[in-house]
Amino acid sequence: SRSSASLFKVSKEQALRNARQLYEKERADQKSHIHMIVIGHVDAGKSTLMGHLLYDTGNVSQRVMHKHEQESKKLGKQSFMYAWVLDETGEERARGITMDVGQSRIETKTKIVTLLDAPGHKDFIPNMISGATQADVALLVVDATRGEFESGFELGGQTREHAILVRSLGVNQLGVIINKLDTVGWSQERFTEIVTKLKSFLKQAGFKESDVSFTPCSGLTGENLTKNAQESALTSWYSGPHLLDVIENFKIPERAIDRPLRMSVSDIYKGTGSGFCISGRVETGVLCLNDKVLVGASREQAQVKSLTMNEFPQTSVFAGDQVSVTLPALDINNVTVGCIISDPQTPIPVTTRFQARIIVFNVKVPITMGFPVLLHHQSLIEPAVVCKLTALIHKSTGEVVKKKPRCLGNNSCALVELETSRPICIERYADFKELGRVMLRVAGVTIAAGMVTKIR
Ligand code: GDP
């Protein structure tokens, strides 16, 4: 039998080996997926850089690029032609599924990279957070222009804020792009000056030196994006990787296929015949045809009657796959968007109260005890209350700064307890990275994001 449920009866080790073998047999020839977010101060050149990269990697047609070139010329804004590539993708996306963060894809030799682009607007932190909760790796773009790096890096600038935020959401690999180096004549001195400042800051923010790289670029001229440096002013001192290499060199986060099954439900519809068709993402583990699973907080048991991916029938699907599943004879009240389908042998915790380590943004009124929020967890949106302010903690070191604070203002980092009125499925970040990140929103604005640290 290929059912993982029956495999688990064999022995756990055997089952895990089987899962991995099955995966390797079916997927070995395929490219790995990685989600990348691009962060940095407004005007650092993020859109230009990514637009140019998409173009150079053949992900934007000549025709579309020509159109942007013509239009930007007409408006006398030719320097924006690459940035528009991303805007268009964003708009096209917006017409389909609503998405705060525009998505594009880049294929490298070994990877399919989904760009979670964070458009460079002032109010983009709330948008960026939803991208960051899905990110595996990040590119931090800084503007090398004299004065510009400094204003982005000073207090109030977004360089620090973004770096701390992605780190708090568990992103540990960071490619720092020292951009617009054309504006300083490709000065090595300027490059080194910026690298030195960022290195010590990033270390404090909790990044390991070996997980951070620094790359000189110009998103506008295209220097060092997909080809080795050409500019003699740059080649005289730099022969390291270009941007595409940096992306190619990111370590692939392990597909957690040898963990217990967790599938997050993003849509439910009436299938043909009895029962329901449920679509979502397998976050961890393997799901096979005929497997028994537990659905949502009620933990009702159901059996997988059909399994499809991109409309093609499958016998098994794996962590990272976006799939549709038919579960017959299921009580519709027990399955909701945002709930989690889990392995009967190791079910997901169900709770109404948990502790999270959060970082606070954009609050008009400081967060106090009893503060109502909308909790976002994967596709789940659930009313919740901040029921305890346990401690204020240091953003970078995680040390407790103050126990039982009375309120939490912008830019604070804290341990809090959250309570929902209905039970929800949730995991600790330490146990299941995929299911341990949360966001708190109020009136459509993200005010905090963080990781689940304890489940009551
Ligand atoms: P974002 O806000 O970070 O997305 O930045 P944009 O991509 O919109 O770029 C902001 C401005 O910087 C635009 O006028 C760009 O043309 C300009 N720019 C972007 N990259 C470069 C670069 O590498 N060199 C120079 N000189 N200008 C750039």
Boltz pocket constraint, residues with backbone or C-beta under 6 A from the ligand:
constraints:
  - pocket:
      binder: B
      contacts: [[A, 40], [A, 41], [A, 42], [A, 43], [A, 44], [A, 45], [A, 46], [A, 47], [A, 48], [A, 49], [A, 79], [A, 80], [A, 83], [A, 118], [A, 119], [A, 120], [A, 121], [A, 179], [A, 180], [A, 181], [A, 182], [A, 183], [A, 217], [A, 218], [A, 219], [A, 220], [A, 221]]
      max_distance: 6.0
